Amino acid sequence: MSVRVRRIYEPPEPDDGLRVLVDRLWPRGVSKDAAHVDEWPKGITPSDELRRWYHAGERSYEEFRRRYEAELAAPEAAGLLDGLRKSAREGPVTLVTASRNLEQGHVSVLAKLLGK
């Protein structure tokens, strides 16, 4: 299973496979043509409430991760995750995001869950 994480501002690469935007909002300054996004499943992105809570100040990444995993356990999100897992078993999947912090954000949680 191959799951990669990249910033949407980086140019697409031939081995990206399925490119999945995992942000709730479309990234600023990127046209849809230039992004080369194949899927945009907003149902697996953090809720607005959780996103605002995490970015409001000094919040624990571990607490964010726990809350986000709880959101991802909801039926709609769980179904979307299962679909991405299936895609990752069939070929490479690249999660693209505008986030700067790839190690302590929602995209790292998604990548770990998809790798299971």
N, C-alpha and C positions, 0 to 999 in steps of 0.2 A: 504494500500500500504506500503510495507516494503522495504526501501532502506537504506543500511548500507554502511559505508566507512571503509576500512581497508588498512593497508600497506601490500604490497605484501610479505614483509619479515616475516610477521606473519604466523604461520601455518594455513592452512584452518580449518574451524570448520564445523561440520555437518549441522548447521543451516544457513550457508552462502547462500544457494540456488544457483542461477545463479551467477557465478563469472565473472565480466567484467573488463578487464584491460583498464584503461582510460588514459594511457600514450602513446605518439606517438612513443617513443623508448622503446625497450624491456629493462627491469631493469637489471642492472649489477649484476652478481653473482647468478642469479636465473635461474635454468633450467626450461624448459617448462613443464617437468613432475612434478617438485616440486611446480610449481605455481598453478596448477589446475585451469587454466583459461578456461572458456567456450566460451567467445567471446572477440574479440579485435577490436572494431570499431574505427579505426583511424580517421574516418571522424568527430568524436565528440571531438577530442582532440584539444587543442589550436594550431593555426598555428605556424610554426617555427618562423615567424616574431614576433608574439605576445609573444610567450614564451621567445624569446631573449630580447625583449623590457622590459618585466616584470622583468627578472632576471639581467638586466644590471646595476641595482643600486637602488637608492631610488625611487621606483615607487609606485603610489597610488593603493591600492587594489581595491578601488571603480572604478577607471578608468580601471584597468585590467578587472574587472567584467563586466563593461559596454561594453568594446570592445569584450570580449569573448562571451557575450550574443548576440552581433550583429553577430559574426561568426556562432553561433549556430542557428540563424534564417535563414541561407542559406538553400536552399531546401534539399541538401544531409544530412546535419547535423540534420535538423528538422525531417526528415524521420527516421533517426537512433534514435533520442530521443523519437519519438512516439513509435518505436518498443520496446525501453527499458521501457517506461511507461506501455505498454501492458504487458510486462513480469513481471513488479513489481505488477501489479494488479492480476496476476496469482500466484505469490509466491514471496519469498524473493529474492532480488537482492543485491549483494555486489559489490560495486565499489572498485577495488583494484588499488593501485598506489604506486610508489616508493617515491613519495614526502614526505618530512618530515613535512611540514606545511599543515596539513589537514584543518585548519580553514580558511586560507587566500590563497587558491590556486584554481586551476581549478576544483578540485574534489568537493569542497564545493559548487561551482556554479552549477555543474551538479546535485549534490544531491538535492539542493533546487529546481531546475527546474523539476526534476523528481518527487518531492513530490507534485507538484502543480496539 
